[in-house]
């Protein structure tokens, strides 16, 4: 299956683009680097995993993507608390990361069967 056809990859890529755009002008390079790296890690690890040969390898990278999703959600919470991210946008992104995590669990379970 082409990873580009996976809704979870498409949505996580869109989220990464949104986060990169939102932080393009951010002067806090440490925070900007962390949040953009974790956002980029989600679709990147989905792609890497789906390009692997065995189900075990695929699942391994999908678990990494799920972990990066949790890391990203934490950074969104913090970004909101320190007023780097407006609350409505943060709530939207938090909801999206929760949904992506659930989708990744479903995909991992499907691959692991």
C-alpha positions in Angstrom: 0.0 0.0 0.0 1.3 3.4 -0.9 1.6 5.5 2.3 0.4 8.6 0.4 -3.0 7.0 0.2 -3.3 6.6 4.0 -5.6 9.1 5.5 -3.4 9.1 8.7 -0.4 10.1 6.6 -2.3 12.8 4.7 -3.7 14.3 7.9 -0.4 14.2 9.8 1.4 15.8 6.8 -1.2 18.6 6.8 -0.7 19.1 10.5 3.0 19.3 10.0 2.6 21.9 7.3 0.3 24.0 9.5 2.8 23.9 12.4 5.7 24.8 10.2 3.6 27.7 8.8 2.5 28.9 12.2 6.0 28.9 13.6 7.8 30.3 10.5 8.4 33.7 12.2 8.9 32.4 15.7 12.0 33.8 17.4 12.3 31.1 20.0 14.4 28.7 17.9 14.6 26.0 20.6 10.8 25.7 20.9 10.4 26.1 17.1 12.9 23.4 16.4 11.3 20.9 18.9 7.7 21.4 17.8 8.5 21.3 14.1 10.7 18.2 14.4 8.1 16.3 16.3 5.4 17.4 13.8 7.6 16.3 10.9 8.4 13.0 12.6 4.8 11.7 12.5 4.2 11.5 8.7 7.9 10.7 8.1 7.8 7.6 10.3 4.5 6.5 8.8 6.1 6.8 5.3 9.3 5.0 6.4 7.3 2.2 8.1 5.0 1.6 5.2 8.0 1.3 2.9 9.5 -1.5 5.0 9.1 -5.1 4.0 7.9 -6.9 7.1 4.8 -6.3 9.2 7.1 -6.1 12.3 9.2 -3.4 10.8 6.1 -1.5 9.6 4.6 -1.6 13.1 7.9 -0.5 14.7 7.9 2.8 12.7 4.2 3.3 13.3 4.8 3.1 17.0 7.5 5.7 16.6 5.1 7.9 14.7 2.5 7.4 17.5 5.1 8.4 20.1 6.1 11.5 18.2 2.4 12.4 18.1 2.3 12.3 21.9 5.5 14.4 22.0 3.9 16.9 19.6 0.7 17.0 21.7 2.8 17.8 24.8 4.6 20.7 23.0 1.2 22.0 21.8 0.0 22.1 25.4 3.1 23.9 26.5 3.0 26.3 23.6 -0.5 27.2 24.5 0.4 27.7 28.2 3.2 30.1 27.3 1.0 31.9 24.8 2.9 30.8 21.7 -0.2 29.1 20.3 -3.7 30.6 20.5 -6.0 28.4 22.6 -8.5 27.6 19.8 -5.7 26.6 17.5 -4.1 24.5 20.2 -7.4 22.8 21.0 -7.8 22.0 17.3 -4.3 20.6 17.1 -4.7 18.6 20.3 -7.8 17.0 19.0 -6.1 16.2 15.7 -3.1 14.6 17.5 -5.5 12.4 19.6 -7.3 11.3 16.5 -4.0 10.6 14.7 -2.9 8.5 17.6 -6.1 6.4 17.5 -5.7 6.0 13.7 -2.1 4.8 14.2 -3.3 2.3 16.8 -5.8 0.9 14.3 -3.3 0.7 11.5 -0.8 -1.0 13.8 -3.4 -3.5 14.9 -4.4 -4.2 11.2 -0.8 -4.7 10.2 0.0 -6.9 13.2 -2.9 -9.3 12.6 
